[in-house]
Amino acid sequence: MIEVGRYFTQVEADLARLLLESHGIDSFLLDTQMSNFFGGALTPVRLLVLDEDLREASAILAEDRPA
């Protein structure tokens, strides 16, 4: 698995995970409890995907970002 994104809140990370899931890409959130404990300032929530899904996942997440 490889990191495709970092988020300061678990809500943001969950939204990104659900977006990928809606496109058929499995993903996993890491450091959710550490982020809750420190408020995301020290340890962001990391979004991981399979290595072979990295390019597609990155493109999907980039399209979803506001300009």
N, C-alpha and C positions, 0 to 999 in steps of 0.2 A: 504494500500500500504506500501511496505517496501523498503528500500534503498538496491540496489544491486551493486552500483558503484559510484565513485566520479571521476570527470575529471577536469583538469585544463583549458581546452578550450571547447567551445561549439561544435567545430568540432569533437573532440574526443568523446564527449558525444553523438552527433548525429550518428556517425558511430556505436557506441555500440547499440544505440536504433534501428537503421536500421538492425543490425545483429540479434537482438532479434526478430524484426518484421518479418524478413525472415524465422524465425523458428516458427512463429505463436504466439509469446508472445507479448502481449500489454505492453507498458511501457510509462513512462511520465518523462519529464525532469523538474527539479525544480531548481530555482535560476539562470536561464540563464541570466537574466538582471543584477543581482548582479555580476556575474562572468565577464560579459562584462565591467561593470563599474570599477571593481577593477583588471581586468586583470587575474582573476582566482587565484591570490595569497592569498587572504583572504577568499573568498567564492567560493568553487568549484561548478561546475554543478553536481547536484545529479540525478542519474538515479533510478527511482522507478518502481517496478513491483508489481503485486498482490501477496499477501502472499503465495498463493498456487503455484505460478510460481517461487518462489525464488530459489529452489534447481536446477531446470532445467536451469534457466537464469544464475545462478552462474557457472554452468558447461559449458555452451556455451561460456560465456565470458572468462573463464579460458582457454579453448581450443584455443581461438583466440589470446591470449597473446603470444608475442615472447618469446622464451626460454632464 
